[in-house]
Amino acid sequence: MATNSTAQNGSIGSIPAQRKLNEQVIIVQVLVGIFLYINSIMIFTFCKKEAFRTNSRYILFAHILVCDCIFLVISDLLLLLSYFRIPMPVGLCLLICAVVLIVQLCTPLTLTVMSLERYVAICLPLRHAEISTPSRAFLTIIVIHALSYIRVMTSFSAFMATAPLSFYSTDRVCTVEMIIILEWQGHLRSAISQLYFLVMSSIIMFTYVKIMAVAKVASADNKKSASKGLKTVLLHAIQLFLCLIQLWCPFIEMAVMAIDLSLFINLRYADYIIFILAPRCLIPLVYGLRDDKFVSVMKYYLLFGLSKKISPVVADQ
């Protein structure tokens, strides 16, 4: 897994400098291509319909799609560069790592906000239109990026305080773990990340309990809406759990690398599939394919408008 690799340039001496494509790398490229295509169609669908662009829920959904696309492209690039052992200037690597760390945290933070939006819609329906507005959605996105930036700057500040100046003039195989020079820096980054996820998990648990309470006493019509909201928040919780496990992957990989190199390579590949690609595959499932209005319009563009049975104006009705 490129973003969780602990191997630095030349640190795995038994891996040859030139490597050929194997079936694992090809499978990853196919999966990334499929996810990027689906996400791109969803972003295009969002941009084409004003009904989506003026709805805070869809705005947050589109924000996740954009962040996931950026993350998938950069993480896949780092995976290929790491696999083929291609070095790059440290300065460029640091810039890439900063971007990937920011967008990586944006997804779970946005999921947390979307769970709160479902809480307001179901538990406070009379105030939903007042609280959940497009302008507040865009303001929330700014706050999300600011929170992500704080975590990144904390890690980079610790790195710059210990890295010698000569380090910046070298070329290395780019991995996110390159910014961790001393052991305490890894512990610091892990502690900050776990604090973020503890808060996000608590918020999602709070929204789930509140929506469940409403579902028990709701009328037949409202019970269906509350039930759908419960399933949505539960899927958010599953995805957040997968993202949380991702934090522990580097520590497990380091331990396995010290025991068996081939097992380490296979484990890193499995981690990338399960904890990088899989959580980002759940996003279209939660808010794209489960949303009748959105999926009806998306199908039209997915089929390039060739199907006469599917109308692109359903969402505006």
N, C-alpha and C positions, 0 to 999 in steps of 0.2 A: 504494500500500500504506500503510495508515494508520499502522502501527507503524514504518515505515521512511521515512516522508515527511520531507523536509527543508524543506518549505515552511512558513514561519511565517505568522502572520496578516498578510495584506497583502503578503507577500513575492512572490507571483505576481500582479502587478497586472493582467495581461491576462485572468485568470480572473474571470468575472463573479460578483457577490455571490450572485445567485440562479441556480441551475442546475436543469434538469429531469432526471428519471430517464432514463437511456438503457439500451440492452440490456446493456451491460457490468455496470452496477450491479445490474440485475435478475438476471443470471446468477449474480453473486456471492451475492445473497440466496438464490437457489434452492439453490446448492451448500452454503452455510452451513446452511440449513434442513435439507437432507438429512443432512449430517454430524452436526448436533446431534440429529436424530431417531434416527439409528442409535446414536450414543454414549449417548443417554438410555435407549434400550432395553437396551443392554449394561449400563449402570449399574443399571437396574431388575432385570435378570436376576441380576447379582451380589448385590444386596441380598436377593433372594427365596430364594436357596439357601444353606443353611448350609455345604454342601460347598465353595462358592466363598469364603465369608467366613472360613473357617478355613484357607485355603491361601495361603501367602505369595505365590506367583506371581500368583494372581488378585487379591490385595490390591494389589500393585504395578500390575497392569493397570488396576484400577478407579481408582487414584490418577492414572494418566495420563489416563484418560477424563475425570475431573472437571477436571483442570488444562486439558485441551484444550477442554472445553466453556466454561470461564471465559475462556480466551484467545480462542476464536472469537467469543464474544459481545462482549467488550470491543474486540477489534481490529476487528470489523465495525462496532460503534458509532462508533469513532474514524474508520473509513473513511467512513461516512456523514456524520459531522460535518465532516470535512475536505472531502468532496466538495461539500457544500452551504455550506461556509464559515461554519459556525455557531460563534461563540466561546463560551468558558466561563471562569469564574474560574480563575486560574492555580493557586490552592490545590487546587481540586477536580481539575484536570488532573494535578497532581503526584501526588495520591493514586492516580488511575487509572493513571498511568504506572508507579508503583511496583508495583501489583498485576500489571499485564500483563507487566512485566519479570521478576517473580518466577516466575509460572506459565510464562512462555516458556522459562526455563531448567530448570524442573522436569521437562519432558518428556525432553530428552536425558539429564539426570542419572538419571532413573528407568530409561530404556532401558539405560544403562550397568549399573545395578544388576541389571536383569533378565537381561542377558547374563552377569553373574557368577553369577546363580542357575542359569542353564542350564549354566554351567561346573561348578558344584558338583554338580548333578544327574547330569551325564554322566561327569565325571572323578573325582568323589569321592562315588559313590553311597551308600557305607556311612555317610557323615557328613552326607548331605543332610538327613535328618530332624532331626538335631541342630542344624545350622546354619540351615536355612531354616524358621524358625518364624513364626507370625503376630505374636508380640510383637516379634521382631526386625525384621519387615517394617514395623511401625508406627514403631519406633525409627529405621529407615532413612529413612522418609518425613520424620520430623522433621529428620534430618541434611540431607536433600536441600533442604528449605525453608531451613534455616540457611545452606547454601552459596549458594543463590540470593539470599538476603537480603544476604549479604556483598557480592556484586557490585553489587547495587542501592545499598546504602549508600555504597559507594565512589564511585559516579557522582554520587549526590545530595550527598555531602559536598563534592565538588569544585564542584558547581553552587552550593550555598549559600554557599561561600566567595567566589564571584565575582559572584553576582547582586545587584543593588542592591535595597533594600527596596521601592522603588517598583514593581519588577517584579511583586511578589506581589499588588498591588492592581489589576492590569490584567486585562482579558478578552482571551483569545487563542484562535485555532483550535488545538485540542489535538493535539499530536504528541509522540512520545517524544523526538525530536530537539530539542525545546524546552529540555531540560535541558542541552544543549550550547551554551555561550555562546562559549567560546574553542576554538581548534583543538586544543590539547593535551588538552582534556577528551574530545574524540572519539577521539583516539589512545589515551588511558588506558582508556576503555571497551572499545575494540576489542582492546587488548592483553590485558586481563583476560579477555574473552570467548574469545579465541583460546587463552589458557593453559588455560582450562577445557576447551575442545574438544580440545586437544592431549592432555591427560590422559585424557579420555573415549575418544578415538580409540585411544590406546595400550592402554587396558584392553580395549576391544572387539576389537582386533587380537590381544591376548594370549589372550583366551578363544577366538577363532576358531582360532588355531594349536593350542591345547591340545585342543580338541574334534576338530579334524581328525586330530591324532595318535592320539587314542583311536579314531576311526572306522576308521583303517587296520588296527588290530589287534583290533577288536571282533569278537565272534561275530555270527552272522546276525541274532539278535534285537536285540542291542545296537547293531548297525550301523544298523538302521532308526531307532532312537532318536537315535543320534549324527548321522545324516544330517539328520534333522528339526531337531536343535539347530543344525547348521551353517547350514541355510537361515534359521532364525530370527535367528541372530547376524548373518548377511549382510544380511538385511533391516534389522536395527537399524543396521548400518553405513551402508547407503544412506540411511536416514532421517537419521542423524546428519550425513552429508555434505550433504544438502539444508539442514539447519539451519545448518551451517557457512557455506554459500554465502550464506545470509540475512544474515550479518554484513557481507558486502561489498556488499549491495544499496544501502545509503544512499550509499556513495562513488560507485558507478556512476551512480546516479540524479542525484547532484549534478553530475557531469560532463556527463551528457546534458541536464540542465535548462539548463545554460549554452549549449548548442548549439541545441536545438530543444525548445520547450515542448510541442508536441503529441506528439512522440516520448517525452518524459519522462512524460506522462500515461499513454500506452499501456504504457510500460515498467513503471511503478509498478503498473498493473493486472495485467500478466503476472507480476511478482514476487509479488504477493499470491496469485495462483492457484497458482503453481509452488512457492514456497518458504514459504508460510504454510498454505494449505489442503492441498496434496498430502502433505507429511510427516505431517500429522495424519490424513489418510485412510489411511495405511499401518498405523496402529495397529490398527484393527479387522481388517485383512487378516492381520497377524502373529499376534495373540493372540486374536482373536475368531473370525473365519471359518475359521482353520486349526485351531482346537481343537474336536474332534468333540463332546466333552461339553458345552462351553459353547454351541456353535452350535445343538445340538439343543434346548436349553432356550430359547435366544434366539428361535428360529423360532416357538416356541409363543406367546411374548408379542408377537412381531412381527406375528403374524396375529391378535392379540387373543383367542387361545385358541379360535378358530372351527374350526381343523382338528382332527378327531378322530384323524388318523393320527399326530400329533406329541404326544408325552408330555412334560410339564414335569418329570418325575422321573428322567429318564435320568441326569443328573449325579450323583445320589445312589446309584446302583447300584455 
